[in-house]
Amino acid sequence: MILLTLLFKLGVRFAIFNFIWFFLELAHKMLTGMRPPFLAEQYILKGLKYILLVNITFVYCLEFAPNEPTYVLNWQKLLPGGLILMLYLLGKFQKQQEQLQFLGAFQMPVQQRPYARNLEILLLVLAGLTFTGLYFFPHLAENMISRWFESSILSLEKAFLLGFIFQVLGFFFVLSVFFRLIKAFAPKPPQSGPDQTQDPDQFTDYEEVSDQHLD
């Protein structure tokens, strides 16, 4: 029950964080004249987004010692919190790859936004290292930016209509995690071998779709 509550609460926080980040990205686009971002610019902003998301997740999983101004690093909350965060980020990465495969299969145009698979993997590694680093230096999680995000998240979570919407999104986040786990551990059907009746000299033409323009 504690794990389900943590999963739900983090799902709500992820939804609110993305809501806030949407307006921050919109402000950045307006300041840059709505032009498409450069590759370095895109991933610097995305790296900052991941670090902030790690920060607010870590702060939520922190506990304070009673009657003492010190942190309590409880692995019973930090470990599942970190795993939920990485599962969330891995799900976003997997969704991007599936979208690439879908667009490539139907030869559909991709979005004109910088995308690099190696940099996406690097961001996942950065997120994991940041969460681990905050365990050894928890005082770094308490800063002006994280406090602003924390107060904004709490205000939106308590809002009448928006709070209800974010709670619904948190519920669907819990369902999505369960479906992803079921899919990961479900036995895969055996793959059929190649068609022996097919002429070996025949082949299927395909076009390799570049993944440099998909976020």
Phi, psi and omega per residue, in radians:
M1 nan -0.672 3.119
I2 -1.127 -0.698 3.135
L3 -1.144 -0.706 3.107
L4 -1.121 -0.715 3.108
T5 -1.100 -0.758 3.115
L6 -1.109 -0.724 3.122
L7 -1.090 -0.751 3.135
F8 -1.163 -0.809 -3.110
K9 -1.102 -0.725 3.118
L10 -1.192 -0.622 3.071
G11 -1.070 -0.707 3.085
V12 -1.122 -0.748 -3.133
R13 -1.170 -0.674 3.093
F14 -1.085 -0.728 -3.139
A15 -1.132 -0.751 3.135
I16 -1.177 -0.704 3.112
F17 -1.060 -0.773 3.115
N18 -1.124 -0.594 3.088
F19 -1.114 -0.800 3.111
I20 -1.158 -0.748 -3.104
W21 -1.125 -0.523 3.096
F22 -1.033 -0.756 -3.138
F23 -1.284 -0.560 3.044
L24 -1.149 -0.723 3.073
E25 -1.133 -0.681 3.114
L26 -1.095 -0.715 3.097
A27 -1.113 -0.687 3.109
H28 -1.124 -0.717 3.123
K29 -1.123 -0.693 3.139
M30 -1.161 -0.639 3.126
L31 -1.237 -0.467 -3.136
T32 -1.728 0.234 3.087
G33 1.294 0.421 3.106
M34 1.072 0.380 3.117
R35 -1.372 2.691 3.058
P36 -1.112 2.432 -3.107
P37 -1.267 2.663 3.016
F38 -1.281 2.883 -3.112
L39 -1.060 -0.864 -3.136
A40 -1.108 -0.730 3.136
E41 -1.085 -0.752 -3.127
Q42 -1.047 -0.785 -3.046
Y43 -1.484 -0.359 2.969
I44 -1.167 -0.771 3.105
L45 -1.149 -0.703 -3.133
K46 -1.212 -0.641 3.064
G47 -1.107 -0.711 3.074
L48 -1.095 -0.691 3.116
K49 -1.084 -0.775 -3.123
Y50 -1.145 -0.713 3.141
I51 -1.124 -0.729 3.108
L52 -1.143 -0.682 3.126
L53 -1.136 -0.708 3.056
V54 -1.085 -0.725 -3.101
N55 -1.073 -0.884 -3.092
I56 -1.212 -0.515 3.069
T57 -1.187 -0.761 3.141
F58 -1.128 -0.740 -3.140
V59 -1.085 -0.679 3.133
Y60 -1.153 -0.584 -3.123
C61 -1.452 -0.159 3.105
L62 -1.307 2.637 3.027
E63 -2.264 2.643 3.132
F64 -1.865 2.432 3.134
A65 -1.187 2.379 3.127
P66 -1.126 2.350 3.108
N67 1.149 0.199 3.115
E68 -2.447 2.397 3.139
P69 -1.438 0.918 3.137
T70 -2.208 2.808 -3.138
Y71 -1.516 2.647 3.001
V72 -2.007 1.944 -3.124
L73 -1.582 1.597 -3.087
N74 -1.679 1.919 -3.121
W75 -1.142 -0.383 3.111
Q76 -1.154 -0.336 3.078
K77 -1.921 -0.646 -3.109
L78 -1.229 -0.752 -3.092
L79 -1.102 -0.917 3.093
P80 -1.141 -0.554 3.096
G81 -1.111 -0.762 3.093
G82 -1.141 -0.693 3.120
L83 -1.150 -0.687 3.111
I84 -1.119 -0.732 3.113
L85 -1.087 -0.819 -3.127
M86 -1.170 -0.611 3.084
L87 -1.135 -0.650 3.094
Y88 -1.129 -0.807 -3.132
L89 -1.200 -0.672 3.085
L90 -1.130 -0.614 3.087
G91 -1.117 -0.693 3.098
K92 -1.145 -0.701 3.115
F93 -1.133 -0.761 3.124
Q94 -1.114 -0.655 3.115
K95 -1.107 -0.673 3.093
Q96 -1.103 -0.740 3.141
Q97 -1.146 -0.704 3.102
E98 -1.132 -0.648 3.101
Q99 -1.151 -0.682 3.079
L100 -1.070 -0.784 3.140
Q101 -1.124 -0.668 3.131
F102 -1.135 -0.812 3.138
L103 -1.136 -0.630 3.130
G104 -1.227 -0.625 -3.132
A105 -1.150 -0.632 -3.120
F106 -1.762 0.106 3.122
Q107 0.913 0.811 -3.135
M108 -1.670 2.606 3.128
P109 -1.176 2.524 3.123
V110 -1.716 2.902 3.134
Q111 -1.187 2.481 3.139
Q112 -1.469 1.169 3.078
R113 -2.306 2.492 -3.102
P114 -1.052 2.415 3.120
Y115 -2.627 2.318 3.100
A116 -2.454 2.103 -3.065
R117 -1.094 -0.720 -3.130
N118 -1.101 -0.659 3.113
L119 -1.233 -0.572 3.068
E120 -1.106 -0.757 3.106
I121 -1.135 -0.676 3.112
L122 -1.080 -0.647 3.105
L123 -1.147 -0.650 3.090
L124 -1.118 -0.728 3.091
V125 -1.117 -0.720 3.118
L126 -1.060 -0.735 3.131
A127 -1.101 -0.768 3.127
G128 -1.121 -0.739 3.132
L129 -1.178 -0.640 3.120
T130 -1.133 -0.752 3.124
F131 -1.112 -0.725 3.113
T132 -1.150 -0.708 3.134
G133 -1.126 -0.624 3.117
L134 -1.177 -0.427 3.075
Y135 -1.128 -0.665 -3.130
F136 -1.461 -0.419 3.121
F137 -2.283 1.188 -3.035
P138 -1.129 -0.396 -3.126
H139 -1.159 -0.375 3.115
L140 -1.212 -0.361 3.136
A141 -1.273 -0.382 3.130
E142 -1.615 1.748 3.130
N143 -2.512 3.046 -3.048
M144 -1.112 -0.704 -3.105
I145 -1.182 -0.793 -3.131
S146 -1.142 -0.620 3.093
R147 -1.158 -0.632 3.097
W148 -1.156 -0.773 3.100
F149 -1.105 -0.693 -3.120
E150 -1.100 -0.796 3.136
S151 -1.175 -0.668 3.117
S152 -1.159 -0.706 3.123
I153 -1.130 -0.768 3.130
L154 -1.114 -0.671 3.129
S155 -1.147 -0.772 -3.140
L156 -1.220 -0.576 3.130
E157 -1.172 -0.534 -3.138
K158 -1.547 -0.143 3.123
A159 -1.106 2.592 -3.003
F160 -1.118 -1.095 -3.057
L161 -1.433 -0.819 -3.128
L162 -1.109 -0.680 3.122
G163 -1.046 -0.708 3.109
F164 -1.141 -0.730 3.126
I165 -1.087 -0.753 3.138
F166 -1.166 -0.573 3.083
Q167 -1.184 -0.655 3.057
V168 -1.102 -0.744 3.095
L169 -1.107 -0.644 3.077
G170 -1.122 -0.656 3.092
F171 -1.116 -0.773 3.111
F172 -1.185 -0.503 3.058
F173 -1.121 -0.734 3.090
V174 -1.053 -0.787 3.127
L175 -1.089 -0.730 -3.112
S176 -1.119 -0.650 3.104
V177 -1.134 -0.745 3.131
F178 -1.128 -0.758 3.123
F179 -1.125 -0.641 3.121
R180 -1.166 -0.687 3.106
L181 -1.186 -0.698 3.103
I182 -1.105 -0.725 3.126
K183 -1.142 -0.621 -3.102
A184 -1.245 -0.634 -3.067
F185 -1.731 -0.085 3.121
A186 -1.234 2.455 3.118
P187 -1.150 2.343 -3.127
K188 -1.498 2.437 3.105
P189 -1.154 2.546 3.132
P190 -1.118 2.428 -3.141
Q191 -1.443 2.364 3.113
S192 -1.277 2.578 -3.140
G193 -1.277 3.029 3.134
P194 -1.142 2.585 -3.131
D195 -1.180 2.029 -3.096
Q196 -1.276 -0.313 -3.115
T197 -1.469 -0.148 -3.087
Q198 -1.358 2.447 3.099
D199 -1.108 2.135 -3.100
P200 -1.120 -0.337 -3.141
D201 -1.410 -0.202 -3.134
Q202 -1.475 2.630 3.094
F203 -2.624 2.882 -3.129
T204 -1.854 2.204 3.080
D205 -1.267 2.473 3.057
Y206 -2.571 2.789 3.124
E207 -1.989 2.172 3.102
E208 -1.325 2.092 -3.095
V209 -1.579 2.208 3.123
S210 -1.271 2.532 -3.116
D211 -1.832 0.489 -3.094
Q212 -1.612 0.043 -3.067
H213 -2.288 0.466 -3.132
L214 -2.239 2.338 3.095
D215 -1.657 nan nan
